[in-house]
């Protein structure tokens, strides 16, 4: 007997979206399946801009209501975040549960979170999402009875007033801040032990956890679904010549990642900001992997504008997409990128060698106050470094520069700790 909630998907084709509407709807289908829905049908409307009242327009909403009745659907899932008024208006016309893309992703996160920290962060994101929507959810709450879009805080929590929710948000922030401090202590300990940290980043379902298992011999949970990993996992491994490093597996990114999640998961995303190397994993078998690279890089740029100083690209799943013409093209477009199969191990040893070489000549951005007496060091900085800013002060030269790690080690006594330093190991 199938107990899945029956859903109809709805998308808007403005002609300006990237990726195209077909691939975006395929991704929404994957998200719905991961959340436990049975997708019965989908509706795509062509219009330049969303309707302010109904997102798809009242006429199309009425057509959708008829389709819902025909399929005996339980819910309608929209491929964008809807405003509270749009949800309220659609609810009146369609008369089944209305779930937008943000609520769907939050629901998946609520299912996947395992650690105390992960659950707190998901709950915080859900409450931030629900707070402005409480008034518009009145009719839905009376007939939901649980299911997709209501996991996490629970149905009774949705019905409390805004004052109580704001108090709960405040309490969650305090607890997350405490856990955030614990993470900072762990990172400081790693730096004292001089472990280099390799953070695996990428689009969701790119194979990060599988690759980490292959590179370290770990046995992390993997599944061919989106957001299988939410909590950062740290495992010890080695690269070329047996150099020990720490690999961290992180939450995957996605197009239109809810802003509530980005805010709530700030403590988790700091693992990315503090890593020595960002190993950017790409699913070579995905038809839109180039766009996925763009999406991930946009997210990384928000975490650290200098992320590119620490990024290594690795195209995964070569066992499923072994096209020499495609590989040659990608090698030209993304010089230095690796090609691996996390499942078979192909190319993994070569990737480890690349990481070791990258670490040995890693470039980092730093700010330093160099005394005028250090003329030789200043000359070496001018010769080997990329001097982005030089200001002559009364007692020293204030410099912002991008340099390789060995040169950073030479000027270490003069590096400031004012937040300009990016990618430098201790």
C-alpha positions in Angstrom: 0.0 0.0 0.0 1.4 3.4 -1.0 1.1 6.0 1.8 3.0 8.7 -0.1 1.4 12.1 -0.4 0.3 12.7 -4.0 1.7 15.9 -5.5 1.4 18.1 -8.5 4.4 20.3 -9.4 4.1 23.8 -10.7 6.8 25.9 -12.4 7.0 29.3 -14.1 8.9 29.7 -17.3 10.0 33.3 -17.6 12.6 32.6 -20.3 15.3 34.1 -18.2 15.9 31.3 -15.7 19.1 29.4 -15.4 19.0 26.4 -15.6 16.2 26.0 -18.1 12.7 25.3 -16.8 12.9 21.6 -17.8 16.0 20.9 -15.7 14.7 23.0 -12.9 11.5 21.0 -12.8 13.5 17.7 -12.9 15.4 18.9 -9.8 12.0 19.8 -8.1 10.8 16.2 -8.9 14.0 14.9 -7.2 13.4 17.1 -4.2 9.7 16.0 -4.0 10.7 12.3 -4.2 13.4 12.8 -1.5 10.7 14.4 0.7 8.5 11.3 0.2 6.0 12.6 -2.3 4.5 10.8 -5.3 4.6 13.2 -8.2 1.5 12.7 -10.4 1.8 15.6 -12.8 3.4 18.9 -13.4 2.2 22.3 -14.7 4.4 24.9 -16.4 3.1 28.3 -17.2 4.9 30.7 -19.6 4.8 34.3 -18.4 7.3 37.1 -18.1 6.9 37.7 -14.3 5.1 36.0 -11.5 1.5 37.1 -10.7 1.6 39.1 -7.4 -1.6 37.5 -6.1 -1.5 33.9 -7.3 2.1 33.5 -8.7 0.6 31.8 -11.8 -2.5 34.0 -12.2 -6.0 33.3 -11.0 -7.1 31.6 -14.2 -4.2 29.2 -14.2 -4.9 28.6 -10.5 -8.4 27.6 -11.2 -7.2 25.2 -13.9 -4.8 23.8 -11.4 -7.6 23.2 -8.9 -9.5 21.2 -11.5 -6.3 19.1 -12.2 -5.9 18.5 -8.4 -9.5 17.2 -8.3 -9.0 15.0 -11.3 -5.8 13.4 -9.8 -7.2 13.4 -6.2 -3.9 15.1 -5.3 -3.0 15.9 -1.7 -0.8 18.8 -2.3 0.7 21.3 -4.9 4.4 22.1 -4.9 5.6 25.3 -6.4 9.2 25.7 -7.8 9.8 29.1 -6.1 9.3 30.6 -2.7 5.8 32.1 -2.4 4.8 35.1 -0.5 2.3 34.7 2.5 -0.4 36.4 0.4 0.2 34.1 -2.6 -0.1 31.0 -0.3 -3.3 32.3 1.2 -4.9 33.1 -2.2 -3.8 29.8 -3.8 -5.1 27.9 -0.8 -8.6 29.4 -1.2 -8.7 28.4 -4.9 -7.0 25.0 -4.9 -8.2 23.8 -1.5 -5.3 21.4 -0.9 -2.0 21.9 0.8 0.3 24.5 -1.0 4.0 23.9 -0.5 6.7 26.1 -2.0 10.3 25.1 -2.9 11.7 26.6 0.3 9.3 24.7 2.6 10.1 21.5 0.6 13.8 21.9 1.1 13.3 22.8 4.8 11.3 19.6 5.1 14.1 17.5 3.6 16.6 19.1 6.0 14.3 18.3 8.9 14.3 14.7 7.9 18.0 14.5 7.3 19.4 16.4 10.4 20.9 13.9 12.8 23.1 15.9 15.2 21.9 18.2 17.9 23.5 21.1 16.0 21.9 20.2 12.7 18.4 19.8 14.2 18.7 23.2 16.0 19.8 24.9 12.8 17.0 23.4 10.8 14.4 24.4 13.4 15.7 28.0 13.4 15.4 28.1 9.6 11.9 26.8 9.7 10.7 29.2 12.3 12.2 32.2 10.4 10.3 30.9 7.3 7.0 30.4 9.3 6.9 33.6 11.3 5.6 35.9 8.5 3.3 33.1 7.2 1.3 32.3 10.3 -1.8 34.3 9.3 -1.9 32.8 5.8 -1.6 29.2 7.1 -4.9 29.2 9.1 -6.9 27.1 6.6 -4.0 24.8 5.8 -3.3 24.0 9.5 -6.9 22.8 10.0 -6.5 20.1 7.4 -2.8 19.2 7.2 -2.6 16.4 9.7 1.2 16.3 9.3 3.2 15.4 6.2 5.5 17.3 3.9 6.0 21.0 4.8 5.2 20.5 8.5 8.1 18.4 9.9 10.5 19.9 12.4 8.9 22.2 14.9 5.6 20.2 14.8 2.0 21.2 14.1 1.3 22.6 17.6 4.4 24.8 17.3 3.0 26.3 14.1 -0.2 27.5 15.8 1.5 29.5 18.6 1.6 33.3 18.4 4.4 35.3 17.0 5.7 36.4 20.4 6.4 32.8 21.4 8.0 32.0 18.1 10.3 35.0 18.4 11.3 33.9 21.9 12.0 30.4 20.6 14.1 31.9 17.8 16.1 33.8 20.4 16.7 30.7 22.5 17.8 28.7 19.4 20.3 31.4 18.4 21.8 31.3 21.9 22.2 27.5 21.8 23.6 27.6 18.3 26.1 30.3 19.3 27.3 28.1 22.1 27.8 25.2 19.7 29.5 27.5 17.3 32.1 28.4 20.0 32.8 24.7 20.4 33.4 24.4 16.7 35.8 27.3 16.9 37.8 25.5 19.7 38.0 22.4 17.6 39.3 24.4 14.6 41.9 26.1 16.8 43.1 22.7 18.1 43.5 21.5 14.5 45.6 24.6 13.7 47.8 24.0 16.8 48.4 20.5 15.6 49.2 21.9 12.2 46.7 19.7 10.3 45.8 21.0 6.9 42.0 20.8 6.3 40.5 19.7 3.0 36.8 20.7 2.8 34.7 18.8 0.2 32.2 21.2 -1.3 29.8 21.0 -4.2 26.3 20.7 -5.5 24.1 18.3 -3.6 24.4 14.6 -4.7 27.7 15.3 -6.5 29.3 12.3 -4.6 31.2 14.2 -1.8 30.6 11.6 0.9 31.5 8.7 -1.4 34.7 10.4 -2.4 35.6 11.1 1.2 35.1 7.4 2.0 37.3 6.4 -0.9 40.0 8.9 0.1 40.1 8.1 3.8 38.7 4.6 4.2 35.8 6.0 6.2 32.3 4.6 6.1 30.1 7.6 6.0 26.5 7.2 5.1 25.8 7.7 1.4 22.6 7.7 -0.7 21.7 8.7 -4.2 19.4 11.4 -3.0 19.8 15.2 -2.4 21.1 16.4 1.0 22.1 13.0 2.3 24.7 14.8 4.4 23.8 17.8 6.6 26.3 17.6 9.5 30.0 18.2 8.7 32.0 15.0 9.1 35.7 15.2 9.8 38.0 12.2 8.9 41.7 11.8 9.0 43.4 10.8 5.8 46.7 11.3 3.9 47.8 12.8 0.6 51.1 12.4 -1.3 54.1 11.0 0.6 51.8 10.1 3.5 51.2 13.6 4.7 48.3 13.5 7.1 45.4 15.9 6.6 41.8 16.2 7.7 39.0 15.9 5.2 35.6 17.5 6.0 32.3 16.6 4.3 29.9 19.5 4.1 26.3 20.1 3.2 25.7 20.3 -0.5 24.5 23.5 -2.3 21.6 23.8 -4.6 20.0 26.4 -6.9 17.7 28.7 -4.9 19.0 27.5 -1.6 16.6 29.0 1.0 18.2 32.1 2.6 16.8 30.9 6.0 19.0 27.9 5.7 22.1 29.9 4.7 21.6 32.1 7.8 20.8 29.3 10.2 23.7 27.1 9.0 26.3 29.9 9.4 28.2 27.9 12.1 28.4 24.9 9.8 29.5 26.9 6.8 32.4 28.3 8.8 34.0 24.9 8.3 34.3 25.9 4.6 35.6 29.4 5.4 38.4 28.0 7.6 39.5 25.2 5.3 43.0 25.2 3.7 41.7 23.6 0.5 38.2 23.6 -1.0 37.9 20.4 -3.0 35.0 21.3 -5.3 33.3 18.1 -6.4 31.2 18.1 -9.7 28.9 15.4 -11.0 30.3 14.8 -14.5 27.3 12.7 -15.3 24.8 15.5 -14.6 23.6 17.3 -17.9 23.9 20.7 -16.3 27.1 20.4 -14.4 28.6 23.6 -15.7 25.6 25.6 -14.3 26.0 23.6 -11.0 29.6 24.9 -10.8 28.3 28.4 -11.2 25.8 27.9 -8.4 28.3 26.5 -6.0 30.8 29.2 -6.7 28.2 31.9 -6.0 27.5 30.3 -2.6 31.3 30.0 -1.9 31.8 33.7 -2.8 29.3 34.7 -0.2 31.1 32.7 2.5 34.6 33.9 1.4 35.2 36.3 -1.5 38.7 34.8 -1.9 37.5 31.2 -2.1 39.2 30.8 -5.5 42.6 30.9 -3.9 41.8 27.6 -2.3 39.7 25.8 -4.9 40.5 22.6 -6.6 38.0 21.2 -9.1 37.3 17.4 -9.3 34.9 16.0 -11.8 33.4 12.9 -10.3 31.6 9.8 -11.7 33.9 9.3 -14.7 32.8 5.7 -14.6 29.3 6.9 -15.7 30.4 9.6 -18.2 33.7 8.7 -19.9 33.5 11.0 -22.9 37.0 12.0 -24.1 35.7 15.0 -26.1 33.8 16.2 -23.1 36.9 15.7 -20.9 39.1 17.6 -23.3 36.6 20.5 -23.4 36.4 20.7 -19.6 40.2 20.5 -19.2 40.4 23.6 -21.4 37.6 25.4 -19.6 38.8 24.5 -16.1 42.6 24.1 -16.3 44.0 21.9 -13.5 40.7 20.1 -12.8 40.9 16.4 -11.8 38.8 13.6 -13.1 37.9 10.8 -10.7 35.5 8.1 -9.9 34.7 7.9 -6.2 33.0 4.6 -6.8 35.9 2.8 -8.5 38.8 4.8 -7.2 40.0 5.9 -10.6 42.1 9.1 -10.5 41.9 9.4 -6.7 45.6 8.8 -6.1 46.4 11.4 -8.7 44.0 13.8 -7.0 45.8 13.3 -3.7 49.1 14.2 -5.4 47.5 17.4 -6.7 46.2 18.3 -3.3 49.7 17.8 -1.8 51.3 19.9 -4.5 48.6 22.6 -4.0 49.3 22.7 -0.3 53.1 23.0 -0.8 52.7 26.1 -2.9 49.3 27.4 -1.7 48.7 31.1 -2.1 47.0 33.1 0.6 45.9 36.6 1.1 47.3 38.5 4.1 47.7 41.8 5.7 51.0 42.8 7.4 52.9 45.7 9.0 56.4 45.4 7.6 59.2 47.4 9.3 61.3 49.6 7.1 64.3 47.7 8.3 63.1 44.5 6.4 64.2 45.8 2.9 65.0 42.3 1.6 61.6 40.9 2.6 59.9 43.8 1.0 61.9 43.2 -2.2 60.9 39.5 -2.2 57.3 40.5 -1.6 57.4 42.8 -4.6 59.1 40.1 -6.8 57.0 37.0 -5.8 53.8 38.3 -4.4 50.8 40.1 -5.7 50.7 43.4 -3.8 47.1 44.5 -3.7 47.7 47.5 -1.4 50.8 49.3 -0.2 50.6 52.2 2.3 53.7 53.9 3.8 53.0 54.6 7.5 55.3 56.4 10.0 56.6 53.2 11.6 56.0 50.5 9.0 54.7 49.6 5.5 51.1 48.4 5.6 50.7 45.7 2.9 47.9 43.5 1.6 49.3 40.8 -0.6 48.6 37.4 -2.1 51.6 35.1 -1.6 52.6 31.5 -1.6 52.7 29.7 1.8 56.5 29.6 2.1 56.6 33.4 1.7 53.7 33.7 4.2 55.9 31.7 6.7 58.8 34.2 6.2 56.7 37.3 7.0 54.7 35.6 9.7 56.0 37.8 12.5 54.5 40.8 10.8 51.1 39.4 9.8 48.2 41.2 11.5 45.1 39.4 12.8 42.6 42.0 11.6 40.5 39.7 9.3 42.3 40.3 6.0 44.1 36.9 6.1 42.6 34.2 3.9 43.9 30.7 3.3 47.1 31.0 5.3 48.1 28.0 7.4 49.4 28.8 10.9 
